Amino acid sequence: MTESASGAPGEPASPPVCPRHPNEVAYVRCQRCNRPTCPSCQRQAAVGVQCVDCVAESTKQAPRVTSRFGVTPRADQRPLVSWTIIGICVLLYIGQRINPAVTSELWFVPIQAGTEPWRMLTAAFIHNPNGFLHIGFNMYALFIVGGYLEPLLGRLRFALLYLISGLGGSVGYLLLAVPPEGWFTPTLGASGAVFGLFGAMLVLNWHLKRQTGGVVALLLINGAIGFIIPNIAWQAHLGGAVTGAAIAGVLALTAARGRDEEAVRRRKWQWPAYALIVLVLLGLAAWRVYAVLGTAGFA
């Protein structure tokens, strides 16, 4: 004698259905909870099949692995921040080619540091509109080095590294530009920020005991180019490299594996250290403007 799902004798048993999709007949059961699961809810497990709810629950309960820099490895390791920066630079470059005012509105001129300090950052996203070599080299370097550093540091830390290194490049140019002529000469380009990535890569590879010879050679070659080829702001290269190395030094000093209380507490020092580096850069910029122009530099 057959019995229905409701227990009424004499009625054929109702076929099992998926709890998430009641209209789907499901004869396969989850190996973990034994509930019926339809094809769209099935997930292949080490043994048999599990439902999507059990897979989500086991993922939630699994211990999270954290790198020494505080990064949780993710399936998507694409350098999205690097690609975004490249996209912004390319769009602005097209805008520069169409309208020259874009360049003059975003470049950095030391004489404007006290009144328009945001230019110290915006200059890291524009390039010489009269050729492709400038933006081509910087974007290629960003693509290569960003693809290495961004998964290593995580997207937020990498974005801060780029931005603060760009600021450091402008501050380096401001500190080393010789007045009066140098204070009226604009600078632009991602070179300061890119050299910051080079400097950070050198320090981090040394900390991780990875090969550094190639990075040193790259820094020396590109640093020498700034002195050989005219109209290249070697001061920004130097400022960016020093800033990037300083940020990487902070990351190395606060590095700790795992998610235990001591490791988390140690890595939390990264953020106030970043803020301190920014304050030091802004303080140096303000001091230099005051030393050259006095209070008129801020009016």
C-alpha positions as CSV (number, residue, x, y, z in Angstrom):
1,M,0.0,0.0,0.0
2,T,1.4,3.4,-1.0
3,E,1.2,6.5,1.2
4,S,1.3,10.2,0.2
5,A,3.6,12.8,1.6
6,S,0.7,13.9,3.8
7,G,0.3,10.4,5.2
8,A,-3.0,9.7,3.5
9,P,-3.2,5.9,2.7
10,G,-4.0,4.9,-0.9
11,E,-2.6,8.0,-2.6
12,P,0.7,7.9,-4.6
13,A,3.6,9.5,-2.9
14,S,4.3,13.1,-4.1
15,P,7.7,13.5,-5.8
16,P,10.3,15.5,-3.7
17,V,10.8,19.1,-4.6
18,C,13.6,21.6,-4.1
19,P,13.1,23.8,-1.0
20,R,14.4,26.8,-2.9
21,H,12.5,26.1,-6.0
22,P,9.2,24.4,-5.1
23,N,8.2,23.9,-8.7
24,E,11.3,21.8,-9.4
25,V,11.2,18.1,-8.9
26,A,14.5,17.0,-7.2
27,Y,15.4,13.4,-6.7
28,V,19.0,14.2,-5.8
29,R,19.6,14.9,-2.1
30,C,22.3,17.0,-0.4
31,Q,25.0,14.9,1.2
32,R,25.1,17.3,4.2
33,C,21.4,18.1,5.1
34,N,19.7,15.4,3.1
35,R,17.2,17.8,1.6
36,P,16.2,17.5,-2.1
37,T,18.2,19.8,-4.4
38,C,17.4,20.7,-8.0
39,P,20.1,21.0,-10.7
40,S,20.4,24.8,-10.3
41,C,21.1,24.4,-6.5
42,Q,23.5,21.5,-6.7
43,R,27.2,22.1,-6.0
44,Q,29.7,19.3,-6.5
45,A,31.4,18.4,-3.3
46,A,34.4,16.1,-2.5
47,V,31.9,13.3,-2.1
48,G,28.5,13.6,-3.8
49,V,26.5,16.8,-4.1
50,Q,25.7,19.5,-1.6
51,C,23.0,22.2,-1.9
52,V,23.9,25.8,-2.3
53,D,22.8,26.7,1.3
54,C,25.1,24.1,2.8
55,V,28.0,25.3,0.6
56,A,27.4,28.8,1.8
57,E,27.3,27.8,5.4
58,S,30.5,25.8,5.2
59,T,32.2,28.7,3.5
60,K,31.1,31.0,6.3
61,Q,32.4,28.6,8.9
62,A,35.7,27.9,7.2
63,P,38.8,29.7,8.7
64,R,39.8,32.7,6.7
65,V,43.4,32.9,5.6
66,T,45.1,36.3,5.8
67,S,48.4,37.3,4.4
68,R,51.1,39.0,6.4
69,F,49.9,42.4,4.9
70,G,46.3,41.8,5.9
71,V,45.0,40.6,2.6
72,T,42.4,37.8,2.4
73,P,43.0,35.9,-0.8
74,R,40.1,36.1,-3.2
75,A,39.2,34.1,-6.3
76,D,39.2,37.3,-8.3
77,Q,42.8,38.5,-8.3
78,R,42.5,40.9,-11.2
79,P,44.3,44.2,-10.6
80,L,41.1,46.3,-10.9
81,V,42.6,49.4,-9.2
82,S,45.5,49.4,-11.7
83,W,43.1,49.0,-14.6
84,T,40.9,51.8,-13.2
85,I,43.8,54.2,-12.9
86,I,44.9,53.3,-16.5
87,G,41.4,54.0,-17.7
88,I,41.2,57.4,-16.0
89,C,44.6,58.4,-17.4
90,V,43.6,57.3,-20.9
91,L,40.3,59.2,-20.7
92,L,42.0,62.3,-19.5
93,Y,44.6,62.0,-22.2
94,I,41.9,62.0,-24.8
95,G,40.4,65.0,-23.1
96,Q,43.7,66.7,-23.2
97,R,44.0,66.1,-27.0
98,I,40.6,67.5,-27.5
99,N,40.8,70.5,-25.2
100,P,44.2,71.8,-24.0
101,A,42.5,73.5,-21.0
102,V,42.3,70.0,-19.4
103,T,46.1,70.0,-19.1
104,S,46.5,73.4,-17.7
105,E,43.7,72.9,-15.2
106,L,45.2,69.7,-13.8
107,W,49.0,70.0,-14.0
108,F,51.1,71.0,-11.0
109,V,53.1,74.3,-10.9
110,P,55.0,75.0,-7.6
111,I,53.8,78.6,-7.6
112,Q,50.3,77.3,-7.2
113,A,51.0,74.8,-4.4
114,G,49.8,77.0,-1.6
115,T,46.5,78.1,-3.3
116,E,45.6,75.0,-5.3
117,P,47.2,72.1,-3.4
118,W,44.9,69.5,-5.1
119,R,47.1,69.8,-8.2
120,M,49.7,67.8,-6.4
121,L,47.4,64.8,-6.9
122,T,45.7,65.6,-10.2
123,A,49.0,65.9,-12.0
124,A,49.6,62.2,-11.5
125,F,46.7,61.4,-13.9
126,I,47.6,63.5,-16.9
127,H,50.4,63.3,-19.5
128,N,52.1,65.2,-22.3
129,P,49.3,65.5,-24.9
130,N,51.8,66.0,-27.7
131,G,52.9,62.4,-28.0
132,F,52.3,58.8,-26.9
133,L,55.6,57.9,-25.4
134,H,55.0,59.6,-22.0
135,I,51.6,58.0,-21.3
136,G,52.6,54.7,-23.0
137,F,55.6,54.1,-20.8
138,N,53.8,55.1,-17.6
139,M,50.8,53.0,-18.3
140,Y,52.8,50.0,-19.3
141,A,54.9,50.2,-16.1
142,L,51.7,50.6,-14.0
143,F,50.2,47.6,-15.8
144,I,53.2,45.4,-15.0
145,V,54.1,46.5,-11.5
146,G,50.4,47.0,-10.5
147,G,49.7,43.4,-11.6
148,Y,52.4,42.3,-9.1
149,L,51.8,44.6,-6.1
150,E,48.0,44.9,-6.1
151,P,47.2,41.2,-5.4
152,L,50.1,41.3,-2.8
153,L,48.8,44.3,-0.9
154,G,45.1,44.3,-1.6
155,R,43.2,46.9,-3.5
156,L,42.8,49.6,-0.8
157,R,46.5,49.5,0.2
158,F,47.6,49.6,-3.4
159,A,45.3,52.5,-4.2
160,L,46.7,54.5,-1.2
161,L,50.3,53.6,-2.3
162,Y,49.7,55.0,-5.7
163,L,48.0,58.2,-4.5
164,I,50.4,59.0,-1.7
165,S,53.4,58.3,-4.0
166,G,51.9,60.7,-6.6
167,L,51.6,63.3,-3.8
168,G,55.2,62.5,-2.8
169,G,56.4,63.0,-6.4
170,S,54.8,66.5,-6.5
171,V,56.3,67.4,-3.1
172,G,59.7,66.2,-4.3
173,Y,59.4,68.5,-7.3
174,L,58.3,71.4,-5.1
175,L,61.2,70.9,-2.7
176,L,63.9,70.6,-5.4
177,A,62.6,73.1,-8.0
178,V,64.9,76.1,-8.1
179,P,63.1,79.5,-8.0
180,P,62.3,81.6,-9.8
181,E,62.2,79.7,-13.1
182,G,61.5,76.3,-11.6
183,W,58.6,77.6,-9.7
184,F,56.8,78.6,-12.9
185,T,57.6,75.3,-14.8
186,P,54.6,72.9,-14.7
187,T,55.0,69.2,-14.2
188,L,52.6,66.4,-15.1
189,G,52.5,62.6,-15.4
190,A,52.2,59.4,-13.4
191,S,56.0,59.0,-13.2
192,G,56.2,60.1,-9.6
193,A,53.5,57.5,-8.6
194,V,55.1,54.8,-10.8
195,F,58.5,55.4,-9.2
196,G,56.7,55.0,-5.9
197,L,55.6,51.6,-7.0
198,F,59.1,50.8,-8.0
199,G,60.4,51.9,-4.6
200,A,57.7,49.9,-2.8
201,M,58.4,46.8,-4.9
202,L,62.1,47.0,-4.0
203,V,61.5,47.2,-0.3
204,L,58.8,44.5,-0.2
205,N,60.8,42.1,-2.3
206,W,63.7,42.6,0.1
207,H,61.4,42.0,3.1
208,L,59.9,38.9,1.4
209,K,63.4,37.7,0.5
210,R,62.6,37.7,-3.2
211,Q,64.9,38.8,-6.0
212,T,65.5,42.5,-6.1
213,G,68.2,42.8,-8.8
214,G,65.7,43.5,-11.6
215,V,63.9,46.2,-9.6
216,V,67.2,47.9,-8.7
217,A,68.3,47.9,-12.4
218,L,64.9,49.3,-13.4
219,L,65.1,52.1,-10.9
220,L,68.7,53.0,-11.9
221,I,68.0,53.0,-15.6
222,N,64.8,55.1,-15.3
223,G,66.4,57.3,-12.8
224,A,69.3,58.0,-15.1
225,I,67.0,58.8,-18.0
226,G,65.6,61.7,-15.9
227,F,69.1,63.3,-15.9
228,I,70.0,62.5,-19.5
229,I,66.8,63.4,-21.4
230,P,65.7,67.1,-21.1
231,N,62.3,68.2,-19.8
232,I,61.9,65.2,-17.4
233,A,61.1,66.0,-13.8
234,W,63.7,63.8,-12.0
235,Q,62.7,65.6,-8.8
236,A,59.2,64.0,-9.0
237,H,60.8,60.6,-9.7
238,L,63.0,60.9,-6.6
239,G,60.1,62.1,-4.4
240,G,57.8,59.3,-5.5
241,A,60.4,56.6,-5.1
242,V,61.3,57.8,-1.5
243,T,57.6,58.0,-0.6
244,G,56.8,54.6,-2.0
245,A,59.7,53.0,-0.2
246,A,58.6,54.7,3.1
247,I,55.1,53.2,2.7
248,A,56.5,49.8,1.9
249,G,58.7,50.1,5.0
250,V,55.5,50.7,7.1
251,L,53.9,47.6,5.6
252,A,57.0,45.5,6.3
253,L,57.3,46.7,9.9
254,T,53.6,46.0,10.6
255,A,53.4,42.7,8.6
256,A,52.0,39.7,10.5
257,R,50.4,36.5,9.4
258,G,47.0,35.3,10.5
259,R,43.9,36.8,12.1
260,D,44.8,36.4,15.8
261,E,44.5,39.4,18.1
262,E,48.2,40.3,18.0
263,A,48.4,40.1,14.2
264,V,45.3,42.3,13.8
265,R,46.6,44.8,16.3
266,R,49.9,45.1,14.6
267,R,48.5,45.6,11.2
268,K,46.2,48.4,12.5
269,W,49.3,50.6,12.8
270,Q,49.4,50.8,9.0
271,W,46.6,53.3,8.8
272,P,47.9,55.9,11.3
273,A,51.3,55.5,9.7
274,Y,49.8,56.3,6.2
275,A,48.2,59.3,7.7
276,L,51.4,60.4,9.3
277,I,53.3,60.1,5.9
278,V,50.6,62.3,4.2
279,L,50.9,64.9,7.0
280,V,54.6,65.0,6.7
281,L,54.4,65.5,2.9
282,L,51.8,68.3,3.3
283,G,53.9,69.8,6.1
284,L,57.0,69.8,3.9
285,A,55.0,71.4,1.0
286,A,53.7,74.1,3.3
287,W,57.1,74.8,4.7
288,R,58.7,75.1,1.2
289,V,55.9,77.5,0.0
290,Y,56.4,79.7,3.1
291,A,60.2,79.6,2.8
292,V,60.0,80.8,-0.8
293,L,56.9,83.0,-1.0
294,G,56.1,83.8,2.6
295,T,52.4,84.2,3.6
296,A,51.7,85.5,0.0
297,G,52.1,81.9,-1.2
298,F,48.8,80.9,0.5
299,A,46.8,84.0,-0.5
